[in-house]
Amino acid sequence: MIYSYSAKNLQGENVSGSMEAKDKVGVARALRRQGFVPVHIEAKEAASRKADGGEKEAIKQITNLNIRGIFDALRGVALVDKMMFSKHLSVMMSAGVPVTRALEVLSRQTTNVRFRSAILQVAEDVRRGKQFADSLARFPGIFDTLYVSLARSGDVAGNLPEVLALLAEHQKKEHELKSRVKGALMYPLVIVIAMGGVGALMMTFVVPKLAAIFEELNVPLPLLTQLIIGVSKAIRNYWIFFIILLPAFVFLFKKLMAATYGRSFLSWLFLHAPILRPITQKVNSALFARTLSSLIEGGVPILDGLLITRDTLGNLYYRQSAEKIYEEVKGGGSLFEALQRFEGIFPGLVVQMVRVGEETGSLGDMLKRIAEFYEEEVNSTTRNLSSIIEPILMIVIGAVVGVFAISMIQPMYSVMNQL
């Protein structure tokens, strides 16, 4: 059968033509043997039929947003979805499947409407001759600067399948790191929510009955007891306002934390709190090393890599330090010397291993080793975190229960003393 094809050479130039082969895979393998990267392969007799219908179908799939599509647009694309996309695209391209064909197959496999629409638009752009990385850059909410930069290096070097495999591994490690931290924080969060629920029930049902008894006995109440009874009355009488104001409070709190001063306060707290400080250092050191290592291995220049790495760090102090490190390296300094100025937030091990990596010319590999070490450290720390937090939570719960009990029992003792 005769197939028409479009492909790119190692210089990124578009080439097209026709070839006789058994199937599309045979055409793709032949093109790769000749040093070309297949972009689109199609049987000649199907090309004319598909020209109009395929484009209409793609547009139909993109614009046909239902309720699920709106929900997907609001919640975004999960890191796991992008990881599986990168992995599967790498495998399919390595097997000789053209980029456009691989993207169309992967668009049917994802259940996220927003992600499917983006993949189909990328496939359409590539079919029209646009670079793969440039197509991805149209969707910054899905494909971040790290992803686009590595994809662009793969386009230029002609090793896009290998770069996509590197991206998939990076996303896997990032997902595991974040999952461990979230899992460790889930236990204290559940306890705090449970405490709040029990407290609300006590204020709604128990305290009013005790308050009625105190009122009948005409007992002088201590200030703490009066305060608790006042809060209970406010909750019972104005509960509808609390329900209305709660979403507004959550919204304002999120806005406050998203502002510069809010993020600065949270970053300072996480970097100085006794339990949170070691976890913050290890997580950010692992992210810094893993991201910069992936970028260097993917062929991205170190200065560009430092800027991209800066944007992946969540803690404001680490972002600011990465910015200053970039400026120093840009001015001709070494990465080791720049990191050495921030040993207060980057552990000494990071600084010394970077020095060894620069001296031996294996910076990318050394950064990868740093990332693996601190990822394992985070894993170990989060496993033991519950045993550290549990006694603290018990003390807090005991203190709250004790204050409540004293405030309610003290008036009863006053009654007994008057008898």
C-alpha positions in Angstrom: 0.0 0.0 0.0 1.2 3.5 -0.7 1.4 5.9 2.2 2.0 9.7 2.3 4.0 11.0 5.1 5.3 14.2 6.7 8.4 14.2 8.9 11.2 16.3 10.4 14.9 16.0 10.1 17.4 16.6 12.8 17.6 20.3 11.9 13.8 20.6 12.5 13.0 21.0 8.8 9.7 19.6 7.4 9.9 16.9 4.7 7.1 15.0 3.0 6.6 12.4 0.4 5.1 8.9 -0.2 6.4 5.4 0.4 5.2 1.9 -0.2 5.0 -0.3 2.9 3.0 -3.0 4.6 1.5 -0.7 7.2 2.1 2.6 9.0 4.6 1.2 11.4 6.7 0.0 8.6 6.8 3.5 7.1 7.7 5.0 10.5 10.5 2.6 11.0 11.9 3.3 7.5 11.8 7.0 8.2 13.6 6.7 11.5 16.3 4.6 9.9 16.8 7.5 7.5 17.2 9.9 10.3 13.7 11.4 10.2 11.1 11.8 13.0 7.7 10.8 11.7 5.0 13.5 12.2 2.0 12.2 10.2 1.5 9.0 8.1 -1.6 8.2 6.1 -2.8 5.9 3.4 -3.2 7.9 0.2 -6.8 6.8 -0.5 -7.9 7.7 3.0 -6.2 11.1 3.0 -8.9 13.0 1.0 -11.8 11.4 2.9 -10.2 12.3 6.3 -9.2 15.9 5.5 -12.5 17.4 6.1 -14.1 14.8 8.4 -11.1 14.6 10.8 -10.9 18.3 11.4 -14.6 18.6 12.0 -14.5 15.7 14.4 -11.6 17.2 16.3 -13.4 20.6 16.5 -16.6 18.8 17.6 -14.8 17.0 20.4 -13.1 20.2 21.5 -16.2 22.3 21.7 -18.6 19.7 23.0 -18.3 20.6 26.7 -20.8 19.1 29.0 -21.1 19.4 32.8 -18.2 17.0 33.2 -16.1 19.1 30.9 -16.8 22.2 32.9 -15.9 20.4 36.1 -12.6 19.2 34.5 -11.8 22.8 33.4 -12.2 24.0 37.0 -10.2 21.2 38.7 -7.4 21.2 36.1 -5.3 18.2 35.0 -3.8 15.9 37.6 0.0 15.3 37.7 -0.7 11.5 37.4 -2.6 12.1 34.1 0.4 14.1 32.7 2.8 11.5 33.9 0.9 8.7 32.1 0.6 10.8 29.0 4.4 11.4 28.9 5.2 7.7 29.5 2.7 6.4 26.9 3.7 9.0 24.3 7.4 8.1 24.8 6.7 4.3 24.4 4.6 4.8 21.2 7.1 7.2 19.6 9.9 4.8 20.4 7.9 2.0 18.6 7.7 4.2 15.5 4.2 5.5 15.8 3.9 9.0 14.3 3.4 11.9 16.8 0.0 12.8 15.5 -1.3 9.2 15.6 0.1 8.7 19.1 -1.6 11.9 20.3 -5.0 10.9 18.8 -4.8 7.5 20.6 -3.8 9.1 23.9 -6.7 11.7 23.6 -9.2 8.8 23.6 -7.6 7.2 26.6 -7.9 10.2 29.0 -11.2 10.9 30.8 -10.4 14.5 31.5 -12.2 16.6 28.9 -9.9 19.6 29.2 -6.8 17.4 28.8 -8.4 15.6 25.8 -9.2 18.9 24.1 -5.6 20.1 24.6 -4.1 16.9 23.2 -6.3 17.1 20.1 -5.3 20.7 19.5 -1.6 19.8 19.9 -2.1 17.0 17.4 -3.7 19.4 14.9 -0.9 21.9 15.3 1.8 19.3 14.8 -0.1 18.0 11.7 0.1 21.5 10.3 3.9 21.7 10.8 4.2 23.4 14.1 6.9 22.3 16.6 5.6 19.9 19.3 7.0 22.1 22.1 5.4 25.3 20.6 2.1 23.5 20.5 2.4 22.5 24.2 3.3 26.1 25.1 -0.3 27.2 24.1 -1.5 25.4 27.3 0.5 26.8 30.2 -2.2 25.7 32.7 -1.5 22.0 31.7 2.1 21.9 30.4 4.4 24.1 32.6 7.7 25.8 31.7 9.7 22.7 32.7 7.6 20.4 30.4 7.8 22.8 27.4 11.5 23.5 27.8 12.4 19.8 27.9 10.1 19.0 25.0 11.8 21.8 23.0 15.2 20.4 23.7 13.9 17.0 22.5 12.6 18.7 19.3 16.0 20.2 18.6 18.1 17.2 19.5 15.8 14.7 17.8 15.5 12.6 20.9 11.9 13.5 21.9 11.0 9.9 23.0 13.9 9.8 25.4 13.1 13.3 26.8 9.5 12.3 27.3 10.6 9.2 29.3 12.8 11.5 31.4 9.8 13.8 32.0 7.6 10.8 33.0 10.2 9.7 35.6 10.5 13.3 36.9 6.7 13.6 37.3 6.5 10.2 39.0 9.1 11.2 41.6 7.4 14.6 42.1 4.0 12.9 42.6 5.5 10.4 45.1 7.1 13.3 47.1 4.0 15.4 47.3 1.8 12.4 48.1 4.0 11.5 51.1 3.9 15.0 52.5 0.1 15.2 52.0 -0.4 11.8 53.6 1.6 12.8 56.6 -0.4 16.0 57.1 -3.8 14.2 56.7 -3.7 12.6 60.1 -3.5 15.9 62.2 -6.0 17.5 59.8 -8.6 14.8 60.5 -8.0 15.1 64.2 -8.5 18.9 64.1 -11.7 18.6 62.0 -13.0 16.0 64.5 -12.2 18.3 67.4 -14.1 21.1 65.7 -17.1 18.9 65.1 -17.2 17.6 68.7 -16.8 21.2 70.0 -19.7 22.4 67.8 -22.0 19.6 69.1 -21.0 20.4 72.7 -21.8 24.1 72.2 -25.1 23.4 70.5 -26.6 20.7 72.8 -24.6 20.3 76.1 -23.7 23.8 77.1 -27.3 25.2 76.7 -28.7 22.6 79.2 -26.0 23.4 81.7 -26.6 27.1 81.2 -30.3 26.6 82.0 -29.4 24.8 85.2 -27.0 27.6 86.3 -29.7 30.2 85.5 -32.3 28.4 87.6 -29.9 28.1 90.6 -28.9 31.7 90.2 -25.2 30.8 90.6 -22.5 33.5 90.0 -20.6 32.4 87.0 -16.8 32.7 86.4 -15.7 34.8 83.4 -14.6 31.7 81.5 -18.0 30.0 82.0 -19.8 33.2 80.8 -17.6 33.3 77.7 -18.4 29.7 76.8 -22.1 30.2 77.4 -22.0 33.4 75.3 -20.4 31.6 72.4 -22.9 28.8 72.7 -25.8 31.3 72.5 -24.3 33.0 69.5 -24.0 29.6 67.7 -27.6 28.6 68.5 -29.2 31.9 67.7 -27.1 32.9 64.6 -26.1 29.6 63.1 -27.5 30.6 59.7 -25.1 33.5 59.6 -22.1 31.2 60.5 -23.1 28.9 57.6 -23.3 31.9 55.2 -20.1 33.5 56.4 -18.0 30.3 56.4 -17.5 30.2 52.6 -16.7 33.9 52.6 -14.2 33.4 55.4 -12.6 30.5 53.5 -12.4 32.6 50.3 -10.8 35.5 52.1 -8.4 33.2 53.9 -7.3 31.7 50.5 -6.9 35.2 49.1 -4.9 36.3 52.0 -2.6 33.3 51.8 -2.2 33.8 48.0 -1.1 37.4 48.5 2.6 38.1 48.9 2.5 38.8 52.6 0.4 35.7 53.2 2.8 33.4 51.3 5.7 35.1 53.0 4.3 34.3 56.4 3.5 30.7 55.5 7.0 30.2 54.0 8.6 31.7 57.2 6.4 29.5 59.4 7.2 26.3 57.5 10.9 27.2 57.5 11.1 28.0 61.3 8.6 25.7 63.0 10.4 22.9 64.9 8.6 20.0 63.3 8.0 21.5 59.9 11.5 22.9 59.3 13.3 19.7 58.5 10.5 18.5 56.2 10.5 21.8 54.4 14.3 21.7 53.8 14.2 18.2 52.6 11.2 18.6 50.3 12.5 21.8 48.7 16.1 20.4 48.4 14.7 17.3 46.6 12.5 19.4 44.3 15.4 21.8 43.5 17.8 18.9 42.8 15.4 16.7 40.9 14.1 19.5 38.6 17.6 20.9 37.8 18.9 17.4 37.2 16.1 16.6 34.8 16.6 19.9 32.9 20.4 19.4 32.6 20.0 15.8 31.5 17.4 17.0 28.9 19.9 19.4 27.4 18.6 22.6 28.8 21.3 25.2 29.6 21.9 25.6 33.4 20.9 29.3 33.5 17.5 28.5 31.9 17.3 25.5 34.2 17.7 27.6 37.3 14.9 30.0 36.2 12.6 27.1 35.5 13.6 25.4 38.8 12.8 28.6 40.7 9.2 28.5 39.5 8.7 24.9 40.7 9.6 25.7 44.3 6.6 26.5 46.6 8.4 28.1 49.5 9.0 31.8 48.9 12.4 31.8 50.6 13.6 29.1 48.3 12.3 30.9 45.2 14.1 34.0 46.3 17.3 32.1 46.9 17.0 30.4 43.5 16.7 33.8 41.9 19.9 35.1 43.6 21.7 31.9 42.7 20.7 32.4 39.0 22.0 36.0 39.1 25.4 34.9 40.6 25.8 32.0 38.1 24.8 34.4 35.3 27.6 36.8 36.5 30.2 34.0 36.1 30.1 32.3 39.5 29.9 28.6 40.1 26.7 26.9 41.3 28.6 25.7 44.4 29.7 29.2 45.4 26.1 30.5 44.9 24.6 27.7 47.0 27.1 28.2 49.7 25.6 31.6 50.5 22.3 29.9 51.4 23.5 27.1 53.7 20.9 28.3 56.2 18.1 26.8 54.0 20.0 24.4 51.8 21.6 21.6 53.8 25.4 21.4 53.7 25.3 18.0 52.0 23.6 19.7 49.0 26.3 22.3 48.7 29.2 19.8 49.0 27.7 17.3 46.5 27.1 20.1 44.0 30.8 21.1 44.4 31.9 17.5 43.7 29.5 17.4 40.7 31.0 20.6 39.2 34.6 19.5 39.8 34.1 16.1 38.2 31.8 17.3 35.3 28.9 15.2 36.5 26.6 17.8 37.9 23.4 16.3 36.5 24.1 12.9 37.9 25.1 14.3 41.3 21.9 16.4 41.5 20.0 13.2 40.8 21.7 11.5 43.7 20.9 14.4 46.0 17.2 14.2 44.9 17.1 10.5 45.6 18.7 10.9 49.0 16.3 13.6 50.2 13.3 11.9 48.7 14.1 8.9 50.8 14.7 11.2 53.8 11.2 12.7 53.3 9.8 9.2 53.1 11.4 8.2 56.4 10.4 11.5 58.1 6.8 11.3 57.1 6.5 7.7 58.2 7.6 8.8 61.7 5.7 12.1 61.7 2.5 10.6 63.2 4.4 9.3 66.2 5.8 12.9 66.7 2.5 14.7 66.2 0.3 12.3 68.2 1.5 13.3 71.7 1.3 17.0 70.8 -2.3 16.5 69.6 -3.1 14.6 72.8 -1.8 17.5 74.9 -3.8 20.0 73.0 -7.0 17.9 73.2 -6.4 17.4 76.9 -6.0 21.1 77.5 -9.2 22.0 75.6 -11.2 19.3 77.4 -9.7 20.4 80.7 -10.6 24.1 80.2 -14.2 23.1 79.2 -14.6 20.8 82.2 -13.3 23.4 84.7 -15.5 26.1 83.3 -18.6 23.9 83.6 -17.7 22.2 86.9 -16.6 25.3 88.8 -20.1 26.8 89.1 -21.4 23.4 90.4 -18.8 23.4 93.2 -20.0 26.9 94.1 -23.6 25.6 94.4 -22.4 22.7 96.6 -20.5 25.1 98.9 -23.7 27.2 99.4 -25.7 24.1 100.6 
